[in-house]
Amino acid sequence: MLGLKGTMSEAELHILKARMHEGRKAKARRGELILGLPRGYVLKPSGEVALDPDEGVQRVIRLVFALFERRRSISGVLRYLVDHDIALPDRIRSGPEKGDVCWNRPNTATLGDMLRHPGYAGAYVFGRRRHDGRLRVPGKPHSGRRFVRDPQKCCTKTHFQRTLTGNPMSGIKN
């Protein structure tokens, strides 16, 4: 009898997990699921996504995209930022200083993520990455993540206030 109860409990857990996952997907289709905003955006108390009120943050984000328009390469943008001692802004996401701006040294990975993020073009996207537990490496908590290149994944146009004009991803080679 105890074995049957344990099996039923396991089945209930799987059903609950599936329902929670479907709820997240439904919320993402409506554009209401905010997991992490790109640099230069903040979440207002009303739940609305807006440009960062800090002028310095906005200035640096716009500079990165303007540099990319001129130089057409991530390494060229990185070289300029490092040569001129310009740091990239980021909001602290947890802890006692949550919400404060911290300035980090730029690197290729961060710039690549910024320039490829659809949020700067005003689009909301959910489901670009999927997690495969079979690919997880012991001791590496973020391993097993893979990018999914499917434009049909929950995309709502003009969800964010645009930082850019044109298509920033057109000049980036994968």
N, C-alpha and C positions, 0 to 999 in steps of 0.2 A: 504494500500500500504506500509506503514512504517513497519508493522508487517512482511510482506513478505521479505522486504530488510534485516531486522534484522535476520530473519531465514536463509537467504542466506549467510549473513556474518558469522553466527555461523557455517554453513556447510563448508564454505571456510576455516575457522580457523582449523576445524578438519582435512580437507584434507591437509592443509599445515603442520600441526603437524605430520600426518602420513607419509608424504613425507620426512620430516626432520628425523624422526625416522628410516625410511628405508635407508636413506643416511648414518646415523651413523652406522647401521648394516652392510652396504656394505663396509664402510671404515674399520670397525672392522674385517670383513672377510679377507681383504687384509693385516691386521696387522698394519694399519696406524693410528688408533685411540688411542691416548695416553692420558688417563684421569688422572692417578696418578701412578707414578713409585714407586716400592718398595724401601725401605731404601737401600742405597748403589749404586743406579743407578742415572744417570743424563741424561738429554736430551741435546744433543749438538745443536748448532745453525743450523746445517745442517738437524736436525730432526732425527738424529740417536741416539739410546739408547746405552749408554756405562756405564761401571763401573765408580764409583765416583773416580775422580783423587786424592782425599785426601787419603793418605796411612793409616791414623788413622781410617778413616771410613771403609776402606776395611778390616783392621786388626780386628776390632770389629765384623763386620758381619761374617767373616770367623771363629772367635772365637766362636760365638753363635752356628754355625752349627757343629763345632768340639766338643763343649761341649755336644750338643744334641746327637751326635754319641756315645759319651762315656757314658753319663748319662741316655739317652733314656727317659727323662721326661722333661716337661717344667718347673716344679717346681724345679728340680735339676739344670737346667740352671739358673733359676732366683736366686736360693740360692747362686750359685757361683758368679754371677755378683754382687749381693748385698754385699756379704761378702768381695769382692775385690774392691768395689767402682768403678765398671765399668759402665759407662753410655752408652746409645744407641744413635747413631747419627740419625739426621733427617734434611732434608733440609726445610727451611722456604718457604712456597708456595706462600705467598702474602705479601704485605706491603713493607715498605721501605727497609727492610733487606732481601727481596726475594732472594733465592739462597744461603744464608749463612747457615752454619752448626750449628745446635743447639744440645746440648747433653741433653737427658732426662733420668730420672731415669727409669730403666726397670720395667715392670709389666707383669703379666701373659697374659693379653689380647694382648699386643704388641708382645710378644714372640710367642704366638700362631698364630697370623696373619703372622708373619715373616716365621715361620716354615711351614705354610700351603700354602704360596704364590707360585704359579707355576712359577713365573718369575725367581726365583733363580735357577730353573732347566732348564732355557732357553726357557720356553714356554710362548706364548702370549695368554691370555684368556680374553674374553669379554662375559658378560652375566652371571656371577656367581651369581649376586644378581638381584632380580627383585623388583620393587616397587609396592605395592598394597595400593592405597589411602584409601581403606576401613579400613585398619588396622592402619592407622595413628592416633596417640594420640594428641589431641589439646595441643599446647604448647611444643611439642617435635618434632622438625623439621626433625630428622633422623629416626623417627619411621615409621613402615610400610615396612621396608626392610626385605627381606627374602633371604636366600641362596638357590640357585637352584643347586642341585647335578646332573647335566646332562653333561657327558663328550662330547657330540656332540655340545655343545655351542662353537661358533667361537674360535677354538684353532689352532694356527699355531706353529708348533714345531720350535725350534732353532731360535726364533726371537731375544731374548736377548743373551748377552754374558753370558755363564753359570758361576755361582758362585760355584756350587756344582758338585760333581760327584755322581752317583747313584740316588736313588729316596728318597728325604728327607721326603716325606709324608707317606712312608710305615710304619714308626714306630709310627705314631700319631693316636690315637684312637679318633673318633668323639663322 
